[in-house]
Amino acid sequence: MAFLQFLGATQTVTGSRHLLEVGDYRVLVDCGLFQGLKELRLRNWDRFPVTPASINTVILTHAHIDHTGYLPRFVRDGFHGDVYATPASVELSRILLPDSAKLQEEEADYANRSGYSKHKPALPLYTARNARDALKLFKAVGYDKRVDLTKRLSFEFVGAGHILGSGFVKFEFTDDDGSVKKIVVTGDIGRYDEPILNDPETVTEADYIVVESTYGDREHPDVDVKDQLAAIINETVARGGHVLVPAFAVGRTQQLLYLLRELEDERRIPVLPVFVDSPMAVQATRLYLRHEEDHDVDMQRLMRAGRNPLATHAFQLAKSRDESKAVSAAERSTIVISASGMATGGRILHHMRRRLPDERNTVVFVGFQAAGTRGRRLVDGEKEIKMFGEWVPVRARIERLDNLSAHGDWKEILRWLGGFKRAPKRVFLVHGEPDAATALKARIEERFNWQVEIPNYLDKFTV
Ligand SMILES: [Zn+2]
């Protein structure tokens, strides 16, 4: 007997954790943190629904925190098996998990100082030490390499095209009756024809497919993101202003650098000083250059020609706080890319405080802006924003580039599903808000006539 159980990312986009049981062997695919709404975040503090020590192995589809960020707690609570991830995911996790631990520690610290916690003292969900312990369990496995977990259960990663190191997990196991079954768990599905990364790999066969559905009800706008970016930069330079881009350090920052470098090469924008002001983004950019196994043909061609595809002509990485301040004080037009992507914290706030009051400047949002964040307020047109305890007037232009998403839209998900040569027995939709999952279910049923399930939290299915 084999079972699939959904321990997270059910009708929501965070907390990815899916349990596969084959006989008495248990594999957890992803070990994500719940983020966003308070009711979900509180779930991080609940006892894990399955005893962590009873799980043999964890496999990570990619390094995003909503797929990995629970792992330090999980290890603290008794898990001690192997954690398999692709080589790039292992290295990205070495950056992202300690950073997540630091945020947890800072949050507990803040709760203690401001006295808002019911618990005295407030403790972090996990510590930097827990994150280090978790990282010791990691084992790197490249794409297309079969790993035998037991005599009857194996898996391999194939490229998902979502972020550096992202992979779909393809399982194969022999059931009690001797039949061979295949299960594919997507993690997040990337986009086709994007810069830097390969397209999502086609998978042709599976009995069960667990599919993400973040953009199950949306279509990415049919506009050229490079045209938009060029227009924004040229208009800002004509006014004598600066361009500020709040961007997540892993993925979006590298995509932007690639596009800016292309626009400079094509002489569609002037060569401006481009600053990446985020220590994490600087580290992640190095990994993006080094992991050739993820590069698409254009990226490979540029690298072979000795070009750095992620460096513009006047490119600087700001590492220290002093360097960051110097960037912020520059007189001539600059482009500054810094974290966090939703302006909830990080060095971007210092740049914003200086640049928002001047109508010559532009702030460009490149990712989804969640409710309640400064990014969302700015996108919604608020004229004053609070930061560092003071109100900052918003006179700069606020723009958004919606087309830089790392998730495929419904058309791209259907395109990927179209690669399967025979109908699966069942498709499970996870990692999507209810509207998105429901819309995608209808589209899959209409196009392929497959059986589609939208699991609830803790639902368990025989496979
Ligand atoms: Zn992701």
Residues whose N, C-alpha, C, O or C-beta is under 5 A from the ligand:
A	BS01	ZN	H64 D188
